[in-house]
Amino acid sequence: MIHKVMCIDDDTITLRLCQIILEKANFCDEIITVENGELALEYFEIQNALPAPQQKLPGLIFLDLNMPVMDGWEFLDSFSDKFSLFQQEVKIIILSSSVNPQDKIKADNNPNVICFISKPLSISGLNNLKEIPDLRSFFSAS
Amino acid sequence: MTENKTLKALVVEDNEGDFFLVKEYLREVYTTINVSHEILLADAIVNLSINNYDVILLDLTLPDSNGMHSIKEIIEAAKESPVIVLTGYADKNFAVDSLKLKVQDYLIKDEVNPAILFKSISYAIERKSIINQIETSEENYKYLFDQNPIPLFLYDPQSFEIIMVNESALKLYQYERETFLKLSILDIRPESEKERIREFIQKTEFSSGILFTGEWKHLKSDGTLMEVEITTHDFIFEGRQCRLAVINDVTARNKARRDLEQSEKRFRALIENSSDGLCVIKTDGTVTDISPTGRRILGLTQYQQITNFNYETVHPDDIDNVVTLFNEIIHQPETVKTMEFRVHNSKKDYIWLEVTFNNQLAEPTINAVVLNFKDVSQRKLQEQERTALIGELVQNNRDLKQFSFITSHNLRAPLTNLMAIAELLDMNKIKDETTLELLKGFKISTIQLNETLNDLIKILIVKENTTQQVKNISFADTFSTVKNTLESVITKSGAIITTDFSQAPQALFKLAYMESVFNNLISNAIKYAHPGRVPEIHIYSTFNNKTTQLIFHDNGSGFDMEKVKDKLFGLYQRFHNNSDKGIGLYLIHSQITALGGSIEAESTEHAGTTFTISFKNS
């Protein structure tokens, strides 16, 4: 199980549904939800200010693409710019309702993104994620 | 009188006394004499054939001849030697006649004395020498006339009779000499010219000057008309007024001239009526000539001069290209190059010209660059409009596509939430019957909405024609994949599916599209199976005429081709009452045509349907 998962999405209903599904799928212990990329960056800045032992970093981020204020792509750029130290620890999955094939290609080409999945998040979808190489280690104990 | 003079004479005289007398007279007046004597005419002729004499003295009465006969024979034999007749009686008439026979003189024997004889001989010798000279000269002239390469004939300007003609003229007029000499000068002319020559001859005075009479039409013996220039020269010939006509056949020359004029005229007409403008330019850019069409294109009036194609006339954006091309042209003989550029017309508006430059510097009659040009402003304008329109359309299309993606995304965002909610709803916890029913309806509607949206997105993605690579896709492998996916449907229907891909095992296509084709056509065949009949599907491939075809044949319920023909592969067309969204055929049609292939259907109601897919090769 992943200790902490962050969901970045401007749609609060989506965030709430993610929460329910993540819990039902026993995917993580704790869920952090933020409504856009900027708020997510603020979170990481706060963590960055803390001494390392007190930092609470998510093991995985579900990132939406189309968001106001700061969209998913801008977040990815800023995150790798400012918090390259966190990159090893924090994995990112794009969770989008975009149907533009260009978005999928762009996600696949971004080294910091482990995969692109289409909304909605489902229990079966999460179970599949547990099997992928990048995440398998979190669930091997259970 | 007794100077040192020698005379060699032949005396033909049968009377010995007369001979002796003559000889004595001669001896008196000449220092040296060499006198031969013949009695018979025949002997005299033999003698003359061997010897030459200064003079021959002939008595008319000889034993073997007399009178005229003697004179003729002796003169013939004497050739260039003068002959003087000695006669015993005075016969004036005969004397005159003998003179006509070229006898130099006649002397009456009784009247002869040494002085008279000497005088007569001296004159005879002198005169004969002059005559000889004249004869030689006449012969020369005759030779000159006959052998002259210029056609010549001689005619009488009073009677128009032709008197003499040379070989060259006979050849020209194509006549035999005898025939030609029977003609009058009217006979060698066409009717239309006869009056003219009559008048001309009437007006022309007889004079010995050389006269150029101009051009005339003459006829050959076969009636062929020819054009001749005639120069005449009048003179007296054998006591007759004669006119020598010198003929110069100018038919060929005139024809060549007329042809040239004609060709020039035609060339002019071509230039003047051509829809292209023509313009001749020297290497320094000076315009030396411009055609009427050229003037019209440039809007020049008839008298307005254009002097230069230069920096003032050519558009500043084009001038460098024009100068570069022009310099290239003038350094490469006989090259032809075309370019389009803008020039001012007379109203100072710019017009687009398509100009062909033709280097004719090596052609001595031109020695310039010939420009062939037409006004293509209209075409240019249309091209520009079309380019702008295409740009606009491309942009519109891009915008619409973007709009579709955004719309789909915006629709999908809340829909995905609905889908998640539908999945999470625990129906067991709902106790109220109506609410439960409503929620079931909500669930079904949500799923339908999701499927519809997904179908539309699939189409959008096909049209976008992205990412997946075109490669050789195995029919058997694809069938096997799709069969697994559809396993439950196939088993439930009891369908029997047979395949034969031996003729053509593969085709160039996209994997996902190929799966879509198999998936849709197999599920359709099962979905529209004939009620009460086990569905049988035969899938096979063929290769002929360099085309690979994939054929799906079923024994389903089929449809009336007449009714559905145009709509079969359309969006949201349904021909059966089954619950079907009718998108499958539209989708595979889009996928196949997007890759340059085609799909055709044949169907008979209650019998079955055959779909034939032709793949684009290479």
Interface residues (C-beta under 8 A of the other chain):
Chain A: D11 I13 T14 L17 I20 I21 K24 N66 S97 S98 V99 N100 P101 Q102 I105 K119 P120 L121 S122 I123
Chain B: F405 S408 H409 R412 A413 P414 L415 T416 N417 M419 A420 I421 E423 L424 I457 L460 I461 E464 T466 T467
